[in-house]
Amino acid sequence: MLSRRFTIVCLLVASFGMALSMLVAEDSRANHVPPTGFLSCDASGCAIPARH
């Protein structure tokens, strides 16, 4: 009986942790993608293209 409850609690905690990690990863990935596409880089540095 105790092992069954322990297993259920572990599965619930693991599923909650996986869902939370997906949310954090999605939010983190969205912050690192340039909003205007690719950056153009040359010897002087990188320039963000102008929005149209």
C-alpha positions in Angstrom: 0.0 0.0 0.0 2.7 2.4 0.9 4.8 1.6 -2.1 1.8 2.1 -4.4 1.3 5.6 -3.0 5.0 6.4 -3.2 5.0 5.3 -6.9 2.0 7.5 -7.7 3.5 10.5 -5.9 6.8 10.0 -7.8 5.0 9.8 -11.2 3.0 12.9 -10.4 6.1 14.9 -9.4 8.0 13.7 -12.4 5.3 14.6 -14.8 5.0 18.1 -13.2 8.7 18.6 -13.5 8.8 17.6 -17.1 5.9 20.0 -17.9 7.6 22.8 -16.0 10.9 22.2 -17.8 9.2 22.3 -21.2 7.7 25.7 -20.3 11.0 27.1 -19.2 12.8 25.8 -22.2 10.2 27.3 -24.6 10.4 30.7 -22.9 14.2 30.6 -22.9 14.4 29.7 -26.6 11.9 32.4 -27.5 14.1 35.1 -25.9 17.3 34.0 -27.8 15.9 34.0 -31.4 16.4 37.2 -33.3 13.0 38.7 -34.1 13.9 39.9 -37.6 15.6 36.7 -38.9 19.2 36.3 -39.6 21.9 38.8 -38.7 24.3 40.1 -41.3 27.8 40.0 -40.1 31.1 41.2 -41.7 34.5 42.3 -40.5 33.2 45.4 -38.7 30.6 43.4 -36.7 27.0 42.3 -36.9 24.1 44.5 -37.8 20.4 43.8 -37.1 18.4 44.3 -40.3 15.8 47.0 -40.2 12.1 46.0 -39.8 9.8 46.7 -42.7 
